[in-house]
Amino acid sequence: MKTEHKIYLSNLVYIVLIIVVGSYAMNDLDQLLTKFRFTVIADDLNMSLLEMRLAEKNYVIYGDASALQDIHNKIAAATTTLIQNKQDIIRALGQERFDLLRKYMYVYATLAEKIHRKRLKDQWSLQQLRAAGHKLELFSNNTTIAERKQVTSIVNRSKRVLHYSFWTIVFVAIVLSQFIVRNITTSLRRIVAMTRLISKGNFQLIEQKHAKDEMGAVIEAINIMALELKKREQELIQSRRLASIGILVAGVTHELSNPLNNISMIAQTYAEVYDQLSKEERLEFMAQVEEQGERLRVIIKNLLDFSRPKELQLAETEVNGIIQKTIELIQNMLEVSNIKLKLELAEDLPTVYVDKHQILQVLINITTNAIQVMTDMDSGGELRLRS
């Protein structure tokens, strides 16, 4: 997954969490508003009920006939309040409890109207009125108390939800951020480490574990760069080898001319005195030709061994032997350049575990560079090799 998509996904998680918490908080707030509106309505109803009970007391105890009219007016006002705020009350209490409240109100209003119309003062009718009023008042007060408790419960629940939600969002944010940061920094550290290795000449390819994200694209580009650099390094090594071969050939050309001239002179002399030579003398002439041919073979073999690329072959090798082989290849260059050679080879040196051919190339490159520098100075010089 691309880093961009990971960031989008983490943002989506944050948004979803915020939406869930926000929706829950909005729902609690809506419930609080509903309960709050009901408590305001309930306070008005309770005030009306209290006034009705006072008027009821005045009629029952003191026989105040006008109290029945007050009860009638208060019941009408309470009924109007119920009808006007029906939806708010139903949302707070539910349809069943609203109907029960209307029923208690209706029973109380019916008894009060009957007593008011017939001017009843018997004990049974008054007890019924007081019982209905008490039941209505008790239901209203209990309902109001229960709703206030629910308001407190909703507030406490909202506090807990917001508290836990806050720490949940913080925890998720930390975890996702650490995951994304660690994912990016791990890849960057690997890239930095590998680029440092590449700068030191190690062109090992980076294992691609993020082939589909930005890090994968960067790693792929670095791998391509490493392959290209390795190719360029091989080309550079080859060009340096060819340059060294060119220098060697320039010296070997002169070295080849000596045995060739000797062979030519031997052949001419042999042809001129052929009839005068005995069998032993003729064999001696042929031995000289063979000797010069062997010199040519050795010179050409050394040049071919140096120029032919080989696989890495590590083996125990004598240091002085490699130096002697180097001298054989550059000897003629030293003579042509009028450079003296001074050897200081230590005895009883331990063998080294190296690729003889590659070390030989290194020594030839170093010595040919030194010879070129001294040749450019036009003053000869001395080449010192020490082991």
TIDRENRO-940478 format. One record per residue (C-alpha): residue in three letters; x, y, z. Coordinates in steps of 0.2 Angstrom, whole numbers, plus 5000, padded with zeros to 4 digits. Each point is the difference from the previous one (the first is absolute). Last residue first. Example, Ala and Ser with C-alpha at 12.3 -4.5 7.8 and 13.67 -1.06 7.14 Angstrom:
BEGIN
SER506849955036/ALA499449835003/
END
This chain:
BEGIN
SER529049685002/ARG500950144992/LEU499950064982/ARG501050164996/LEU499950084983/GLU501550124996/GLY500150154989/GLY500150054982/SER500150194998/ASP498750034987/MET498650045013/ASP498749934989/THR500949835001/MET500050015019/VAL498150025001/GLN499849864987/ILE501149885009/ALA499050035016/ASN498349974991/THR500849854993/THR500549945017/ILE498350035008/ASN499049924985/ILE501249855000/LEU499849975019/VAL498150014998/GLN500049884986/LEU501149885009/ILE498850015015/GLN498649954988/HIS501049854993/LYS500649935016/ASP498250015008/VAL500550015019/TYR500349895015/VAL501850065005/THR501549905003/PRO501250045015/LEU501650094996/ASP501649905003/GLU501150134991/ALA499750184998/LEU500150074982/GLU500950174998/LEU500150024981/LYS500750164991/LEU499550024982/LYS500950144990/ILE499050104987/ASN500650034983/SER498350014993/VAL500449864987/GLU500849905013/LEU498650025013/MET498749964987/ASN501049844995/GLN499949945018/ILE498250035002/LEU499349834998/GLU501449905008/ILE500050135014/THR498249965004/LYS500449815000/GLN501450045013/ILE498850105011/ILE498749864999/GLY501349875005/ASN500650115015/VAL498250005007/GLU499949825000/THR498249944996/GLU498749905010/ALA498449994989/LEU498550104995/GLN499449984982/LEU498850144995/GLU499549974982/LYS501350054986/PRO500250144988/ARG501449974987/SER501150144998/PHE501349955013/ASP500149824995/LEU500150054982/LEU501550125003/ASN500949875010/LYS499749864987/ILE500650124986/ILE501750035009/VAL500249825005/ARG499749944982/LEU501250134993/ARG501449945012/GLU499649824995/GLY500250054982/GLN501750085004/GLU500549835008/GLU499349904986/VAL501150104987/GLN501549985011/ALA499749815001/MET499850004981/PHE501750084998/GLU500849875012/LEU499249864990/ARG500850064984/GLU501750015010/GLU499749825005/LYS499749944983/SER501550094993/LEU499950174992/GLN500950054984/ASP498649974988/TYR498850105011/VAL501250155002/GLU498950134991/ALA498349935004/TYR500449985019/THR500750185000/GLN498450074993/ALA498949895012/ILE501050055015/MET499850184995/SER498249994998/ILE499849905016/ASN501050135010/ASN499050144992/LEU498449915006/PRO500749975017/ASN500450195002/SER498450074991/LEU498949925013/GLU500750115014/HIS499750154990/THR498249954997/VAL499849955018/GLY500350185006/ALA498650074989/VAL499049855003/LEU500150035019/ILE499450184998/GLY498649944989/ILE499649865013/SER499950125014/ALA498850114990/LEU499049844996/ARG500049965018/ARG499450185004/SER498749984988/GLN499449845007/ILE500050075017/LEU499050154994/GLU498849884991/GLN499849905016/GLU499750155010/ARG498750064987/LYS499149845001/LYS500050015019/LEU499450184999/GLU498649944989/LEU499549865011/ALA500050115015/MET499050144991/ILE498749864996/ASN500049955018/ILE499850185006/ALA498550024988/GLU499249845006/ILE500350065018/VAL499250174997/ALA498549924991/GLY499849875015/MET500150155012/GLU498650094990/ASP498949845002/LYS499649854990/ALA501649905001/HIS500250035018/LYS501149855005/GLN501350024987/GLU501749935005/ILE501350134997/LEU501349954987/GLN501949985005/PHE501050134991/ASN501450015013/GLY501250144993/LYS500150115016/SER498750124993/ILE498949854997/LEU500249955018/ARG499450175005/THR498649994988/MET499549845009/ALA500050075017/VAL499050154995/ILE498749894991/ARG499949895015/ARG499850155011/LEU498650074989/SER499149844999/THR500049995019/THR499550185001/ILE498549994989/ASN499249845009/ARG500550075017/VAL499250174996/ILE498449914994/PHE499949885014/GLN500450135013/SER498750124993/LEU498749865000/VAL500449955018/ILE500050185006/ALA498450054992/VAL499249845006/PHE500550045018/VAL499550184999/ILE498349954992/THR499749885014/TRP500550125013/PHE498750134994/SER498749864997/TYR500249945018/HIS499850185007/LEU498650044988/VAL499149845004/ARG500250035019/LYS499450184999/SER498549954989/ARG499549865013/ASN500150125014/VAL498950134991/ILE498849864994/SER499849945018/THR499750175007/VAL498750034987/GLN499349835004/LYS499950055018/ARG499150164995/GLU498749894990/ALA499749895015/ILE499750145012/THR498850084987/THR499149844998/ASN499949975018/ASN499350175003/SER498749994986/PHE499449825006/LEU499950065018/GLU499050164995/LEU498849904989/LYS499849865014/HIS499750145013/GLY498750094989/ALA499149834997/ALA500049965018/ARG499450185005/LEU498649994988/GLN499549835005/GLN500150055019/LEU498950154996/SER498749894991/TRP499949885015/GLN499950145013/ASP498550084992/LYS500250184995/LEU499349994982/ARG499550174992/LYS499349904985/ARG501050094987/HIS501550045010/ILE500149825007/LYS499849934983/GLU501350124992/ALA501349955014/LEU499649824997/THR500250014981/ALA501650115001/TYR500849885012/VAL499649854989/TYR500650104984/MET501650055008/TYR500449825005/LYS499649944983/ARG501050144992/LEU501549945010/LEU499749824996/ASP499950054981/PHE501750095002/ARG500749855009/GLU499549894986/GLN500650124986/GLY501750025006/LEU500750105014/ALA501250124992/ARG499549994982/ILE498249995005/ILE500250165011/ASP500850104985/GLN498749944988/LYS498550045012/ASN500650185004/GLN498550094995/ILE498849865005/LEU500849985017/THR500050195003/THR498250024995/THR499649865012/ALA500950095014/ALA499150164997/ALA498349914999/ILE500449915016/LYS500550175008/ASN498450084995/HIS498949865007/ILE501050005016/ASP499750185002/GLN498249984996/LEU499949875014/ALA500950125012/SER498650124998/ALA498949895010/ASP501150025016/GLY499549875012/TYR501450025011/ILE500749835001/VAL499549924984/TYR499950164990/ASN501650085006/LYS500949834999/GLU499549984981/ALA500550184997/LEU501749955007/ARG500149844991/MET499650104983/GLU501450125004/LEU501249865003/LEU499449924984/SER500350164990/MET501850025007/ASN500349814996/LEU499450034983/ASP501150154998/ASP501549915007/ALA499649854989/ILE500150124985/VAL501750065005/THR500549825004/PHE499449944983/ARG501050134991/PHE501649945009/LYS499649824997/THR499950044981/LEU501550115001/LEU501049865009/GLN499449874988/ASP500650114985/LEU501750025009/ASP500149825003/ASN499749974981/MET501250134995/ALA501449925012/TYR499749834992/SER500150084982/GLY501550105005/VAL500949845007/VAL499549904984/ILE500550144989/ILE501650035009/LEU500549824999/VAL499549994981/ILE501150164997/TYR501549935009/VAL499849844991/LEU499950094983/ASN501550105005/SER501049845003/LEU499449934983/TYR500550164991/ILE501749995008/LYS500249824995/HIS499450044982/GLU501350134999/THR501349885006/LYS499649884987/MET499349835004/
END
